[in-house]
């Protein structure tokens, strides 16, 4: 190849290489510029999102700080009471009362629930409640329970010194509670029969005192002939000296049972009492004292006394325990010692299994055992049996 041809080939090759070099440089610059533009665009979008989030939720950002339940505070509320459990569950509703270390709380969604006081972490009342203390004093105000401390209208007091909580001011209606349990059986056809039983209980409870009145009645009639007809009323008034000890200035019982040859029997006395167990699940108390008993017999043999007077000794124990959240077992046992004309050794035992159906209605299964050691014969010389047993299926109503 001649020299001119070689020079021309070198120039052509050089121009071709230069063109490719320029083209590659343009492509590289384009890629760099596009990457920078994309990065700037993404950064701008992220910044826009952060600004929008901060505007709608000033306290939040993309790096949201998570709160544990322990860090939550009960909201300030003038309508609802607020409750937080040790399990960190939070409820709003209304405080009803606190008795025997068990809080009754009416939840806005769950209705009435009962909570052991040891399971309460925080509690805040929207309005006034009344607090009863172990020294039997009372105070009303807004209640706050927080971090193991308790405040009534901002004044701190020891949690261990609290005995009761009653919603609202100390009014008479807050002190009373009642329950009636009714059972009945009606039969018609070859046999005309009617059976009914009733168990009722009313309690007035304050920090300083307690008043009880109980009733148990049974009636049975078959083909126009009475088979059972008895009624028993027990009442007592207690004045607390401490959470455990109480004075019982008066107790009384009225009993009628024509088939036991008792037109009526009245016992009146006074004594002392002691709470052996008193916690959120179980109550067990024992009481007793001297008494006087008067018995009027329904009918007697000729020449026999129509009535009887006797000094007696009465001992009573009451046991109430929560088997489950829906089932309670309640039993009472009352022993009375008197002379033979008044029946000698007598006792009245009542055991009831209360099964909660709703907040108001219960199914009550009761067993009753009455014993009279020395029953008095009637005008025909017939002596009643010493023991009476009864099983009652009743429908209970809380009032």
C-alpha positions as CSV (number, residue, x, y, z in Angstrom):
1,X,0.0,0.0,0.0
2,X,1.4,3.4,-0.9
3,X,2.1,6.2,1.6
4,X,-1.0,8.3,0.6
5,X,-3.3,5.4,1.0
6,X,-1.9,4.5,4.4
7,X,-2.3,8.1,5.6
8,X,-5.9,8.1,4.4
9,X,-6.7,4.9,6.2
10,X,-5.2,6.1,9.5
11,X,-7.2,9.3,9.3
12,X,-10.4,7.5,8.6
13,X,-9.8,5.1,11.5
14,X,-9.0,8.0,13.8
15,X,-12.2,9.8,12.8
16,X,-14.3,6.7,13.4
17,X,-12.7,6.1,16.9
18,X,-13.3,9.7,17.8
19,X,-17.0,9.5,16.9
20,X,-17.5,6.3,19.0
21,X,-15.7,7.9,21.9
22,X,-17.9,10.9,21.8
23,X,-21.0,8.7,21.5
24,X,-20.0,6.6,24.5
25,X,-19.3,9.8,26.5
26,X,-22.8,11.1,25.8
27,X,-24.4,7.9,26.8
28,X,-22.4,7.9,30.1
29,X,-23.4,11.5,30.8
30,X,-27.0,10.7,30.1
31,X,-27.0,7.7,32.5
32,X,-25.3,9.8,35.2
33,X,-27.8,12.6,34.8
34,X,-30.8,10.2,34.8
35,X,-29.6,8.5,38.0
36,X,-29.1,11.8,39.8
37,X,-32.5,13.0,38.6
38,X,-34.2,9.8,39.9
39,X,-32.5,10.0,43.2
40,X,-33.5,13.7,43.6
41,X,-37.1,12.8,42.7
42,X,-37.3,9.9,45.2
43,X,-35.8,12.1,47.9
44,X,-38.3,14.8,47.2
45,X,-41.2,12.4,47.3
46,X,-40.0,11.0,50.6
47,X,-39.7,14.5,52.0
48,X,-43.2,15.3,50.9
49,X,-44.6,12.2,52.6
50,X,-42.8,13.0,55.8
51,X,-44.2,16.6,55.7
52,X,-47.7,15.3,55.0
53,X,-47.5,12.8,57.9
54,X,-46.1,15.4,60.3
55,X,-49.0,17.7,59.3
56,X,-51.7,15.1,60.0
57,X,-50.0,13.6,63.0
58,X,-47.6,16.1,64.5
59,X,-46.2,13.6,67.0
60,X,-45.5,10.9,64.4
61,X,-42.9,10.3,61.8
62,X,-41.7,7.5,59.6
63,X,-39.7,6.3,62.6
64,X,-42.8,6.0,64.9
65,X,-42.0,5.4,68.6
66,X,-44.1,2.5,69.8
67,X,-45.7,2.6,73.3
68,X,-46.0,-0.3,75.6
69,X,-49.3,-0.7,77.6
70,X,-47.3,0.1,80.8
71,X,-46.7,3.6,79.4
72,X,-50.3,4.4,78.7
73,X,-52.2,6.8,81.0
74,X,-55.9,6.7,81.8
75,X,-57.7,9.4,79.9
76,X,-59.2,12.3,81.7
77,X,-62.9,11.8,81.5
78,X,-65.9,13.4,83.2
79,X,-68.4,10.8,82.0
80,X,-66.8,7.4,82.5
81,X,-64.8,5.7,85.1
82,X,-61.6,4.0,83.8
83,X,-60.0,0.8,85.0
84,X,-56.7,-0.9,84.0
85,X,-56.0,-4.4,85.2
86,X,-52.6,-5.8,86.1
87,X,-52.9,-7.8,82.8
88,X,-52.8,-4.2,81.2
89,X,-56.4,-4.6,79.8
90,X,-58.2,-1.2,79.8
91,X,-61.9,-0.8,80.5
92,X,-64.3,2.1,80.7
93,X,-67.6,2.1,82.5
94,X,-68.9,2.7,86.0
95,X,-67.6,1.8,89.5
96,X,-70.5,0.1,91.4
97,X,-68.8,-0.9,94.7
98,X,-66.0,-2.7,96.4
99,X,-66.7,-5.3,99.1
100,X,-64.5,-8.0,100.5
101,X,-61.7,-7.1,98.1
102,X,-63.9,-7.6,95.1
103,X,-64.6,-4.7,92.7
104,X,-68.0,-4.6,90.9
105,X,-67.5,-2.7,87.7
106,X,-70.1,-2.1,85.0
107,X,-68.2,-2.1,81.7
108,X,-69.6,0.0,78.8
109,X,-69.3,-3.1,76.6
110,X,-69.0,-6.2,78.9
111,X,-71.8,-5.3,81.3
112,X,-71.2,-6.0,85.0
113,X,-68.0,-7.8,85.9
114,X,-66.4,-8.7,89.3
115,X,-62.7,-8.2,89.6
116,X,-60.4,-9.2,92.5
117,X,-58.9,-6.0,94.0
118,X,-55.4,-7.4,93.7
119,X,-55.9,-7.5,89.9
120,X,-56.5,-3.7,89.7
121,X,-53.5,-1.7,88.4
122,X,-55.1,1.7,87.9
123,X,-58.6,3.1,88.7
124,X,-60.0,6.5,88.1
125,X,-63.5,7.7,89.0
126,X,-65.2,10.4,86.9
127,X,-67.4,11.5,89.8
128,X,-67.7,11.1,93.6
129,X,-67.3,7.8,95.4
130,X,-67.4,7.0,99.1
131,X,-64.4,5.2,100.7
132,X,-64.7,3.2,103.9
133,X,-61.5,2.7,105.9
134,X,-60.4,0.0,108.3
135,X,-60.7,2.4,111.2
136,X,-64.5,2.6,110.2
137,X,-64.2,6.2,109.0
138,X,-65.5,7.3,105.6
139,X,-64.6,9.9,103.1
140,X,-66.2,11.0,99.7
141,X,-64.5,12.4,96.6
142,X,-62.9,11.6,93.3
143,X,-60.8,8.4,93.5
144,X,-57.5,7.8,91.7
145,X,-55.4,4.6,92.0
146,X,-52.1,4.8,90.3
147,X,-48.6,3.3,90.7
148,X,-49.6,1.5,93.9
149,X,-50.8,4.8,95.5
150,X,-54.4,5.9,96.2
151,X,-55.8,9.5,96.2
152,X,-59.2,10.8,97.3
153,X,-59.6,14.4,96.0
154,X,-55.8,14.5,95.7
155,X,-55.1,13.4,99.2
156,X,-53.0,10.3,99.4
157,X,-53.9,7.3,101.7
158,X,-52.6,3.8,102.1
159,X,-54.2,1.2,99.8
160,X,-54.1,-1.3,102.7
161,X,-56.3,0.9,104.8
162,X,-59.3,0.9,102.4
163,X,-62.2,-1.4,103.3
164,X,-65.0,-0.5,100.9
165,X,-65.9,1.6,97.9
166,X,-69.5,2.8,97.3
167,X,-70.5,4.7,94.1
168,X,-71.7,8.2,94.7
169,X,-72.3,10.0,98.0
170,X,-73.3,8.0,101.1
171,X,-77.0,7.7,100.5
172,X,-79.4,5.1,102.0
173,X,-80.1,3.4,98.6
174,X,-76.5,2.5,98.2
175,X,-76.5,0.5,101.4
176,X,-79.2,-2.0,100.5
177,X,-79.2,-5.2,98.5
178,X,-81.8,-8.1,98.2
179,X,-82.3,-11.4,96.6
180,X,-85.4,-13.6,96.2
181,X,-85.4,-17.2,95.1
182,X,-88.7,-18.8,94.2
183,X,-89.6,-22.5,93.4
184,X,-93.1,-23.9,92.6
185,X,-94.8,-27.1,91.4
186,X,-98.4,-27.2,90.2
187,X,-100.1,-30.5,89.4
188,X,-103.7,-31.1,88.1
189,X,-105.6,-34.2,87.0
190,X,-105.9,-37.3,89.1
191,X,-104.2,-35.3,91.9
192,X,-104.6,-31.6,92.6
193,X,-101.4,-30.5,94.2
194,X,-99.5,-27.2,94.7
195,X,-96.1,-26.8,96.2
196,X,-94.1,-23.6,96.6
197,X,-91.0,-22.4,98.4
198,X,-89.4,-19.1,98.8
199,X,-86.0,-18.0,100.0
200,X,-85.3,-14.2,100.5
201,X,-82.4,-12.2,101.8
202,X,-82.0,-8.5,102.5
203,X,-78.8,-6.8,103.6
204,X,-78.0,-3.3,104.6
205,X,-74.2,-2.8,104.8
206,X,-72.2,0.2,105.7
207,X,-68.6,0.5,106.8
208,X,-69.6,0.5,110.5
209,X,-72.6,-1.9,110.5
210,X,-74.5,-4.7,108.9
211,X,-78.2,-5.6,109.1
212,X,-79.5,-8.9,107.8
213,X,-83.0,-10.4,107.4
214,X,-83.6,-13.9,105.9
215,X,-86.8,-15.7,105.1
216,X,-87.5,-19.3,104.2
217,X,-91.0,-20.5,103.6
218,X,-92.6,-23.8,102.3
219,X,-96.2,-24.7,101.5
220,X,-97.7,-27.8,100.0
221,X,-101.3,-28.8,99.5
222,X,-102.7,-31.9,97.9
223,X,-106.4,-32.6,97.2
224,X,-107.4,-29.7,99.5
225,X,-105.3,-31.0,102.4
226,X,-102.2,-29.2,103.7
227,X,-99.1,-31.3,103.8
228,X,-96.4,-28.7,104.6
229,X,-96.7,-25.2,106.0
230,X,-93.7,-23.6,107.7
231,X,-92.0,-20.2,107.8
232,X,-88.7,-19.1,109.3
233,X,-87.4,-15.5,109.7
234,X,-83.9,-14.7,111.0
235,X,-82.6,-11.2,111.6
236,X,-79.5,-9.7,113.2
237,X,-77.7,-6.4,113.5
238,X,-73.9,-6.2,113.7
239,X,-71.6,-3.4,114.7
240,X,-68.0,-3.7,113.6
241,X,-65.2,-3.1,116.0
242,X,-62.7,-3.9,113.3
243,X,-62.7,-5.7,110.0
244,X,-62.7,-9.1,111.9
245,X,-64.6,-8.5,115.2
246,X,-68.2,-7.3,115.6
247,X,-70.7,-7.0,118.3
248,X,-74.2,-8.4,117.7
249,X,-76.4,-6.3,120.0
250,X,-79.5,-8.2,118.9
251,X,-80.5,-11.3,116.9
252,X,-83.9,-12.9,116.6
253,X,-85.7,-15.8,115.0
254,X,-89.4,-16.5,114.4
255,X,-90.4,-20.0,113.4
256,X,-93.8,-21.5,112.6
257,X,-94.6,-25.1,111.7
258,X,-98.0,-26.6,112.5
259,X,-96.8,-30.1,111.5
260,X,-94.1,-29.9,114.0
261,X,-96.7,-28.8,116.5
262,X,-95.3,-25.3,116.7
263,X,-97.8,-22.4,116.4
264,X,-94.8,-20.0,116.7
265,X,-91.4,-20.0,118.3
266,X,-89.6,-16.8,119.1
267,X,-85.9,-16.5,120.0
268,X,-84.2,-13.2,121.0
269,X,-80.6,-12.8,122.1
270,X,-77.3,-10.9,121.7
271,X,-73.6,-11.9,121.2
272,X,-70.3,-11.5,119.4
273,X,-69.0,-12.4,116.0
274,X,-65.7,-13.0,114.2
275,X,-64.8,-13.1,110.5
276,X,-62.5,-16.1,110.2
277,X,-61.9,-15.6,106.4
278,X,-62.7,-12.4,104.6
279,X,-61.3,-12.0,101.1
280,X,-62.4,-11.5,97.5
281,X,-63.4,-15.2,97.1
282,X,-64.4,-16.5,100.5
283,X,-66.2,-15.3,103.6
284,X,-66.5,-17.4,106.7
285,X,-67.8,-16.0,110.0
286,X,-68.9,-17.4,113.3
287,X,-71.1,-15.8,115.9
288,X,-73.2,-16.6,118.9
289,X,-74.5,-15.7,122.3
290,X,-77.1,-16.3,125.0
291,X,-80.8,-15.9,124.1
292,X,-84.4,-16.4,125.4
293,X,-86.9,-18.7,123.6
294,X,-90.6,-18.7,123.9
295,X,-92.6,-21.5,122.2
296,X,-96.4,-21.6,121.7
297,X,-97.6,-25.1,120.7
298,X,-100.2,-25.6,118.1
299,X,-102.2,-28.3,120.1
300,X,-101.3,-30.4,123.1
301,X,-102.7,-33.3,125.1
302,X,-105.1,-32.6,127.9
303,X,-103.3,-31.2,130.9
304,X,-100.1,-30.5,129.0
305,X,-98.5,-27.0,128.9
306,X,-99.5,-25.0,125.9
307,X,-96.3,-23.0,125.8
308,X,-92.7,-23.1,127.0
309,X,-90.0,-20.6,128.2
310,X,-86.3,-21.4,128.0
311,X,-82.9,-19.8,128.3
312,X,-80.9,-20.9,125.3
313,X,-77.5,-20.7,123.7
314,X,-77.3,-19.9,119.9
315,X,-74.2,-20.5,117.7
316,X,-74.2,-19.7,114.0
317,X,-71.6,-20.0,111.2
318,X,-71.9,-18.7,107.6
319,X,-69.6,-19.8,104.8
320,X,-69.7,-18.2,101.3
321,X,-67.2,-19.0,98.6
322,X,-66.8,-18.4,94.9
323,X,-66.3,-21.7,93.1
324,X,-66.0,-20.1,89.6
325,X,-66.9,-16.7,88.3
326,X,-70.5,-17.9,87.7
327,X,-71.0,-20.4,90.6
328,X,-71.1,-19.6,94.3
329,X,-71.6,-21.9,97.3
330,X,-73.3,-20.5,100.4
331,X,-74.1,-22.4,103.5
332,X,-75.3,-21.5,107.0
333,X,-75.6,-23.6,110.1
334,X,-77.4,-22.5,113.2
335,X,-77.4,-24.5,116.5
336,X,-79.7,-23.8,119.4
337,X,-79.6,-25.4,122.9
338,X,-82.6,-25.1,125.2
339,X,-84.7,-27.2,127.6
340,X,-86.6,-30.2,126.4
341,X,-89.9,-28.4,126.2
342,X,-88.5,-25.9,123.7
343,X,-87.1,-28.8,121.6
344,X,-83.7,-29.4,123.3
345,X,-81.0,-29.4,120.7
346,X,-82.2,-28.0,117.4
347,X,-80.4,-26.9,114.3
348,X,-81.2,-25.3,110.9
349,X,-78.8,-26.0,108.0
350,X,-79.1,-24.4,104.6
351,X,-76.7,-25.0,101.7
352,X,-77.2,-23.3,98.3
353,X,-75.4,-23.6,95.0
354,X,-76.0,-20.3,93.1
355,X,-75.5,-20.6,89.3
356,X,-75.4,-17.2,87.6
357,X,-77.6,-17.1,84.4
358,X,-77.5,-13.3,83.8
359,X,-76.5,-10.3,85.8
360,X,-79.9,-10.4,87.6
361,X,-81.1,-14.0,87.4
362,X,-79.7,-17.1,89.1
363,X,-80.5,-20.8,89.2
364,X,-80.5,-21.8,92.9
365,X,-80.2,-25.4,94.2
366,X,-80.8,-25.5,97.9
367,X,-80.7,-28.3,100.5
368,X,-82.4,-27.7,103.9
369,X,-82.0,-29.9,107.0
370,X,-84.0,-29.0,110.1
371,X,-83.6,-31.1,113.3
372,X,-85.5,-30.9,116.6
373,X,-84.1,-33.1,119.3
374,X,-87.2,-33.2,121.5
375,X,-90.3,-32.6,119.3
376,X,-93.5,-32.2,121.4
377,X,-96.5,-34.6,120.8
378,X,-99.8,-33.1,119.6
379,X,-103.3,-33.6,121.1
380,X,-103.6,-37.1,119.6
381,X,-100.3,-38.2,121.2
382,X,-98.5,-38.2,117.8
383,X,-94.8,-37.2,118.1
384,X,-93.3,-35.5,115.0
385,X,-90.2,-36.9,113.5
386,X,-86.9,-35.3,114.6
387,X,-85.5,-34.6,111.1
388,X,-86.9,-32.7,108.1
389,X,-85.1,-32.7,104.7
390,X,-85.9,-30.6,101.7
391,X,-84.3,-30.0,98.3
392,X,-85.4,-26.8,96.5
393,X,-84.8,-25.8,92.9
394,X,-85.4,-22.1,92.7
395,X,-85.2,-19.2,90.3
396,X,-83.2,-16.3,91.9
397,X,-83.6,-12.6,91.3
398,X,-81.1,-10.0,92.5
399,X,-82.7,-6.7,93.4
